[in-house]
Amino acid sequence: MPRSIIEYFAENEKSKCGYCKKPASNYSHGLWAHSMSVSDYQDLIDRGWRRSGKYCYKPTLDIICCPMYTIRCRALEFKASKSQKKVLKRFNKYLIGEYELVTAERKASGLSEEMSIDESGGELFVKSKQEPLKIDIEADLKYIDSSDDSNCEDTVQPSNSNHISGTDKIKVNSNTEQGPDPNKPSCKKAKQMRIERKLEKLKAQGKEMNVLLNTKSKEKQLEDFIKDLPEETKNNLEIKLVRTTSSSAEWRATANETHAVYVKYQMAIHGDTLEKCTEPKFREFLVQSPLVEEYSEVGPPCGYGSFHQQYRLNGKIIAVGVLDILPKCVSSVYFFYDPQYTNLTMGTYGTLREIEFTRHLHLICPELKYYYMGFYIHSCKKMRYKGAYTPSDLLCPETYNWFPIKDCIPKLEQSPYSRLDPDLRRVDGNMPSDSDINFIPVLCKSQLLSYKVYRKKEGKRNDDAQEILQYANLVGAKSAKSLILVR
């Protein structure tokens, strides 16, 4: 069974915010994952954690400048919006040969607001200020416990904070001086006019007029829009899933090409320098992963773990989605593409294809039905685009239950930080008790101990127990008993 071995960094790290640019205003707790099972990581992201390479972090939402709420899309219920359908149709037109790329260089000021938001690439890189220890994760560990020793001092449980909500903003048409002319017939929508023309045709053919009215056309699904292509196309798109954690031969064969696309993307879209896009930094952030490669009889054939989903146009990699496939979801880590294809709205197209991929995996593993998009930041307008993939839910930072984003937005309009759970009586059902910390597995000097034994053996004082309780509160009682904590 895969083991999760982690190192907790107790300091509440603060750094410059990458969204509002305020100095020392971005707070988070962190841990370094030497290795992690996919089920343990699933539990962590359902508690507000997120990984950046092997570093996992949990933003401190009640004091951070731009609160980040975990967001997931209910992939099975997903319905594409009008603008999202346009993106799929435009991409298909390009594959057919009916749409040409804009070859002239675009100035940043010339991009539309929708384009600049869509192509932001998601969360920024997050890196710990502390260096992890060197751990042999393959070592044979024997668990040492002492059931007759229970003399552990009590610890103090931190208190929770409550915040209130507000109202949603509504767009109002400011042009109220002129209304419709009462002497003219009312304007008809194009859809209504098409129906009336169809009815006239049916009448001319001697058919009953209620045929059209009683025949409800089947609503097109996401897959229908994606597959709306002729058998032969001018351009060929292949989407290939490549595992990265095992350093497969397939990954090694495409590593240089993938990195080259990444460099182009970071420099053109985010304005990074070449020094920030080196291969070691790329591997640290988007290739290295703590997730252990796992397979299950009831799981997907590709297995669980970390992957690159490569978009190959006529054999050439033009985009890459970095994904984690977990027991209950597909989690998007990052998405980057060749800037040459910017006007195909690749960010939106990639998200839609990843939602479709999630729906496909659900057919094989029924438990897998969500698409996690990382963090939703309502206080940063450029990060609100994730809320356009509906229906989506946000994670309450106090009870860790999920709530529809449409119900959360009024609260976030009132206050950047909010308890999203409307039931004020509900508490965190996965909160550890003071005594739970006694059973946390601790790895110390190549020995696996319970925290109770470790504390007595190492002569740890009460302040260490408080740090361990803080850690347990952040990861939850279930994960605290499962994760092996390095001390």
Secondary structure by P-SEA (a helix, b strand, c coil): cbbbbbbbbccccccccccccccccccbbbbbbccccaaaaaaaaaacccccccbbbbcccccccbbbbbbbbccccccccaaaaaaaaaaaaaaaccccccccccccccccaaaaaaacccccbbbbcccccccccccbbbbbbbccccbbbbbbbbbbbbbccbbbbbbbcccccccccccccccccaaaaaaaaaaaaaaaaccccccccccccccccaaaaaacccccccbbbbbbbbbcccccaaaaaaaaaaaaaaaaaaaaccccccccccaaaaaaccccccccccccccccccccccccccccccccccbbbbbbbcccccccccccccccccccaaaaaaaaaaaaaaaaaaaacccccbbbcccccccccccccccccccbbbbcccccbbbbcccaaaaaaaccccccccccccccccccccccccccccccccccccaaaaaaaacccaaaaaaaaaaaaaacaaaaacccccc
